[in-house]
Amino acid sequence: MNGPVLVGVDGSPSALEAVDAAVQEASLRGVELRVVHAFLWPALHAPPGSSPLGPPTGAVHETVEGIVADAVERARRQAEGLHVRHAVIAGEASTVLQAQSRTAQLIVVGHRGSEGFAELLLGSTAVYLSAHACCPVMVVRGRPDPAGPVLVAVDGSPQGQPAIAFAFFEAAMRDTELVALHASSTWTDHGEHALGHPMDLVDLVGDVDRLQQEEERALAEALSAHRDQYPGVTVRPRLVRGRTRPALIEASADARLMVVGARGRGGLTGLLLGSVSQAVLHHAHCPVAVVRSDL
């Protein structure tokens, strides 16, 4: 991981919160922070005959420069000695940041930018990058608990391993506990199904216990390889009976960061962003890092 931490800014309060998170990530990693603003001529204000991707001039130029200057100053004020570079790049934000992510180790964005509508919980740029960026994406939202753990969603699939590795790395850098949460409705579903048929209660309890043991074993196996690499990280496995999305959202209230895979074992082929990752991006109480399995 030698690339910079990249943060997208657009002048919105959400983007300024992303700058704060990006400063922390770059400082912890000891790498450069790159502040990027994507500029697209407003269709109603572009001079006749001009390129929609032309350089900003006049009042628009001042606005763009002000957005970037504010973000850079904010970053440098928080971390003296941090190397901060900035760029204004012509193009649509999602496309520009996706291209920039090819050389970055992490991209940080706010959950909703200046173009967001009040009724939308998550901006289009955050959604697009979570599915298409070439590095992990951190979407800054909620109010993280500064003393809380890093929370990672574990589903036991091979696709989830990069997210677990990233979560261990984050917990090690922050010198904090890692909570590995696996939620399953299997036990509950099995019990409800069994109760609808004649069945000995001893058999039912035995089946539920056996299912729990299998889930515990799968969770331990998913974490085992990373424990060896990060022996200093305290890991707290958590098995939860119930649906994954509400369990993760509830647990995020006490976390400083949540890490999820882009698409787990329940994902449909062809979908780049699964239902669990979409749900936590919209509703988590802390920042969410999405890690694709093909990075």
C-alpha positions, 0 to 999 in steps of 0.5 A, spaced: 500 500 500 504 505 497 498 510 494 495 516 497 489 517 501 484 520 496 478 524 498 473 527 494 470 534 496 465 539 493 464 544 498 458 540 502 458 539 510 459 532 508 465 533 504 468 536 510 467 531 514 470 526 509 476 531 509 477 530 517 476 522 516 481 522 510 486 526 514 486 521 520 487 515 515 493 518 511 496 520 518 495 513 520 498 510 514 504 515 513 502 517 506 500 523 502 493 526 502 490 527 495 484 532 495 480 532 489 475 536 486 471 534 480 469 540 475 463 540 470 460 546 467 453 547 469 449 546 463 445 553 464 451 557 465 456 555 460 458 560 455 455 558 448 460 554 444 464 552 450 466 545 452 462 542 458 469 540 461 472 546 460 477 550 465 473 554 470 474 561 469 471 568 473 466 567 478 466 559 477 473 559 478 473 562 484 468 558 487 472 552 485 478 554 488 475 556 494 472 549 495 479 546 494 483 551 498 478 550 504 479 543 504 486 543 504 487 548 509 482 544 514 487 538 512 493 541 514 491 545 520 489 538 523 495 534 521 502 539 521 507 535 517 502 531 513 503 532 505 497 534 502 496 535 494 490 537 491 487 537 484 481 540 480 479 535 474 474 536 469 469 531 469 463 528 473 465 526 480 464 519 480 468 518 473 473 522 476 474 519 482 473 512 480 479 513 475 483 517 481 482 511 485 487 506 480 493 509 484 490 510 491 490 505 497 483 508 500 478 513 497 474 517 502 467 521 500 461 524 504 455 520 504 451 525 500 454 531 496 452 538 494 448 535 489 444 531 494 436 531 495 434 532 502 430 525 501 436 521 499 440 518 504 446 517 500 449 520 494 450 517 487 457 518 488 458 514 494 454 509 491 457 508 484 464 508 488 462 503 493 461 498 487 466 501 482 472 504 485 479 500 484 481 501 492 477 500 498 472 506 499 470 509 506 463 513 506 463 518 512 456 518 515 453 518 522 457 519 529 462 514 530 464 512 537 471 515 538 472 509 543 469 504 539 471 498 536 472 497 528 466 492 526 466 487 521 461 483 517 463 476 517 459 471 512 464 466 511 464 467 504 471 467 500 468 474 497 468 477 504 476 475 506 478 482 503 474 486 508 476 482 514 483 483 512 482 491 511 478 491 518 484 487 521 489 493 518 484 498 521 484 495 528 491 495 528 493 502 526 488 505 531 490 500 536 483 498 538 478 492 538 475 488 532 468 486 533 467 480 528 459 480 527 456 474 524 448 474 523 444 468 521 437 467 521 438 460 520 437 458 527 430 462 528 428 459 521 429 452 523 426 452 530 420 456 527 419 450 521 420 445 526 415 447 531 410 447 525 411 439 525 411 434 530 418 433 533 421 431 539 423 438 543 430 434 545 431 433 537 430 441 536 434 443 541 440 439 539 439 441 532 439 448 534 445 447 538 449 444 532 447 449 527 450 454 532 456 450 533 457 450 525 456 458 525 461 459 531 466 454 527 465 458 520 466 464 524 473 462 527 475 459 520 474 466 517 478 470 522 484 465 523 489 467 518 488 474 519 489 473 527 496 470 525 498 476 521 495 481 527 497 478 533 496 484 537 489 486 535 484 483 540 478 480 536 471 479 539 467 474 535 459 476 535 454 471 533 447 474 532 440 471 531 437 475 526 437 478 520 444 481 518 442 488 516 438 490 522 444 487 526 449 490 523 446 497 523 444 496 531 452 494 532 454 500 528 452 505 534 457 503 538 463 503 533 468 507 530 468 504 523 464 498 520 467 494 514 463 490 509 464 486 503 461 489 497 457 483 495 457 477 500 455 470 499 448 471 498 449 476 492 446 475 486 451 474 480 451 481 476 450 485 482 456 489 484 453 492 491 449 487 495 443 488 499 447 488 506 452 493 503 447 498 501 443 498 507 449 499 512 451 505 507 444 508 508 443 507 515 449 505 519 451 510 525 458 510 523 463 511 517 462 505 513 468 502 509 466 497 503 471 493 500 470 489 493 473 482 493 476 483 486 481 488 488 
